Amino acid sequence: MSTGTPGRLLRTRRGPLLAGLAGGLLLAGFLAMSLGPTGIPPGRVVDVLAHGMVGAGQERAGDALIVLQVRLPRLVLGILVGAALATSGALMQGLFRNPLADPGLVGVSAGAALAAATTIVLGDALLAPWIGPLPFAALPIGAFVGGLLTTLGLYAVATRSGRTSIATMLLAGVAFGALAGALMGFLSYLSDDRQLRDLSFWSLGSLSGATWVKVAAVAPLVLPVLLASPFLARGLNALSLGEAEAFHLGVPVQRVKALAILLVAVAVGASVAAAGMIGFVGIVVPHVLRLAAGPDHRVLLPASALLGGTLLIGADTVARTLAAPAELPIGILTAAIGAPFFLWLLLRRPGGFSL
Amino acid sequence: MTFLTRRRLILATAVLLAPLPSRAAVPRRIVSIGGAVTEILYRLGHESEIVGVDTTSQYPAEALTTKPNVGYVRALGAEGILSLDPTLVIATEGAGPPDALRLVEQAGVPVIRVGDEPNQAGILRRIREVARAVEEGERGEALAREVEGGFARLAENRARVAQPVRALFVLSLQNGRPLVGGRGTTADAMLALAGAVNAASTLEGWKPLSDEGVIAAAPEAIVMMNRGPGGDAQDPFALPAFSATPAGGAHRLVVMDGLYLLGFGPRAPLAAQDLMVALHPDLPATRWSAQP
């Protein structure tokens, strides 16, 4: 353990931190399952989880439905999306070596939002022949494909002679974000009243439409990303010294960059497609962990996944119960919970902030 | 021993003659989504059966103040609705998200969707659909006939409008940018019912209008919604573009309650009548109500 170095907190050991975060996630998960506007007692919740729909008994089948078909998929989706967003944030911050890097920088969020707007506004006219059998799936699939295509496009722009320039990607991402914003403005001009409201509610971000179908669609995309990201840890650690230094250390720099960008595109694309735009988790969670545990990506990446999932389901639980039976938008709550905590951590530090 | 012993015979008779469970055994608990739906339910006398409303259910005022609020019509939560233990959900077109309502249906609560076309036929259909959902066929027919009569009187008065006024419906004035109702909006339909001409008929849907567009539209009157019970609308004539129009010259601004004007519920013919009288003051007709 190192102490006394100006501006650095004690580095926590990896095991206890991850165990602590996992415990926090379990607790948040239990609270998420037990709390809700329907007021099912925790004992009943455990009973339903243990026996499933069949064993619930006829007279309280409604409880079983709430727990298994409404709350449980919401919990699982919340964990997946929260972990995806936070891990992507950590990957982006490591890749761009910039504390303000956010998963949206690679253009995924802008691309997904633009694709969603196109599907909502032009969907009936343009895509009718293809949408036919899956009208409800058109929007998430469109958003995901849009995010992925945008990222591939930006990657192609930034990669010359087999080398990806991170600075170029950053700038291209900013430029594309502006273009996407303009196109979305144009689409909202074309849209009618109903489409406009659909679009603004999609972009608000919410876990309220969580179903097992959505979970099944998101899990195969997010889980591989969560499992693969720790393999990039050493590479990202080396990259923080600089690209040339990392290369000379034997790190396959280009491969690390390409893989990181791909993982972020897939994870964030799936999250935005399933739950809309939920901000704040990707930026703040990795920073909070860096302040608590140092910049080592071997700790940071798995810890971000755990804390991201915890934050999101915690915010969702509050969103569902505070104004019951109405629901608050989750983006407001992730900020309301995350920002004060982050500010408090920053104020605790004696010196400046280092990546 | 025969199969048909005396004991079995008595038992069989008792079972066959047992009374069927009465239809009204379980009291109805309705979650009403949509301002017009709630209004119709109150008019049909079923307000005691309503256990939850959405944020657009603003008339009568006690709907929002006394009943639990399940949120905005397009951002409902399945568990929120189910927590009120409903036996029926009546939702206006466009309620969502669709997955949330599907989960409610999966829980065994029927969700009846009611259309929202902004015209006379649409309102009458809506009244009859809601009446059918609560098995109030007679009162539903009576209400529909009353509304039909209102539309007939409205049409008579409309025929007496000598000079239709060019009116511009301004939904909002955020940052000095007016959002106006073009063709195909509920505002357009209401202006037509009131015997006025929509000055923004070159636009389709709710669109922002530039300053030059406002002047080119040359409205003789501006119609806006007030910002809430007892609240005032923003003053459009503070903007130079509006004050340069004929409406600005005569300072003609009509402000009415939003749900009353655009909700297309049972009060729609009254709202149209009030709008018509406000826009055509020389018309020999009376306002239905003193409601702003």
Interface residues (C-beta under 8 A of the other chain):
Chain A: G36 P37 T38 G39 A61 G62 L65 I66 Q69 V70 R71 F136 Y189 S191 D192 D193 R194 L196 R197 D198 F201 L204 S206 S208 G209 A210 T211 K214 R320 A323 A324 P325 A326 E327 P329
Chain B: G52 T55 P68 N69 V70 G71 Y72 R74 A75 L76 G77 A78 E79 G80 I81 L82 S83 L84 G94 G96 P97 P98 D99 A100 R102 L103 Q106 A107 G108 G184 T185 E204 G205 W206 K207 P208
